[in-house]
Amino acid sequence: MAAAGAALTAGLLALACLGSGCSTLAYYGQAVGGHLELMRSARPVPEVLADPATPAALRERLQLSQRLRDYAVSELHLPDNASYRRYADLKRSAAVWNVVAAPALSLQLKTWCFPVMGCVGYRGYFAQAEADALAAQLRAEGWEVDVYGVPAYSTLGWSNWLGGDPLLNTFVNGSDAELARLIFHELAHQVAYAADDTTFNESFAVAVERIGTRRWLAQQGTPALRAAQQAAEVRRADFQALTRHYRDLLAQLYASDVGAAAKAERKAALMAALRADYAALKSGRWGGYVGYDPWFARANNASFGVLAAYDELVPAFEDLFERSGGDFPRFYAAVQGLAALPKAERRAKLNPP
């Protein structure tokens, strides 16, 4: 799900503002302060492992994280730097909270533009209360809004001079495969970044996490771990198919010539049908799995808009990987070349006829 992916906003804003003086503004100030506090909380993994007060369960997760970090370098050719070699306990459930918004009859996300990183379809906060406050303001203006916690974010490697993006309590306690996915995803953001193209950036990182996790499981995973991940991938594919179907129906509705009142009525029927289909899927082949309940409980135009960023271009990137001969350096070089192009040309080359 989108909430399990990366958020770039808060960390990049912090770094951009450190150099530009924009920390005098409230939003940039919270970005700088939140990021620096996160960095100050981080300790080198060897130090945490050697600490007698470290719980055995955390010690095991950190040891696994370092094996995954080494694998990312040796097998996936991801950056070998300071990132994910330190650990921080933030004493909260998310690294940042993202706010996304869309009109009542559109899936087009509202965008915010920032120095260096360009324009993105979300705004990140280190404090949930501040995210909720913006969400309330946007709702009062007539936007449909979603607020979701993000377990990690990337600074594209720019924080390596401060010790690198750290491992966090917000994600180290997931399954082995989920930990692998997240580390590979976040490191992929350090390989290529296209300003003003969130969908390109996130879809690329998702493609890397999927390819990398499958390879790691095939080489080092236990049969039980591989079976659990296969079941998770089935659920993820079902979720994507279901939400893509309704996203397409909503997009067709919003682009139609019917009046706003008729669109609103039809939209309500589609959302009810979405939730009914999800309930049938959950009680059927998913055997009661409830992990996607939060998304469906708050589903609206904004949450649908976020999903596109995380899956729309993934098949194209996976195809590019195959066309690169399954060679990671060649694949990354091709993606970096695409990222340097204007957006329209980038998309045309990524999806050749």
Secondary structure, 3 states (H helix, E strand, C coil): CHHHCEECHHHHHHHHHHHHCHHHCHHHHHHHHHHHHHHHHCEEHHHHHHCCCCCHHHHHHHHHHHHHHHHHHHCCCCCCCCCCCEEECCCCCCCEEEEEEECCCCCCCCCEEECCCEEECCEEECCHHHHHHHHHHHHHCCCEEEEEEECEECCCCHHHHHCCCCEECCCCCCCHHHHHHHHHHHHHCCCCCCCCCHHHHHHHHHHHHHHHHHHHHHHHCCHHHHHHHHHHHHHHHHHHHHHHHHHHHHHHHHHCCCCHHHHHHHHHHHHHHHHHHHHHHHHCCCCCCCCCHHHHHHCCHHHHHHHHHHHCCHHHHHHHHHHCCCCHHHHHHHHHHHHCCCHHHHHHHHCCC
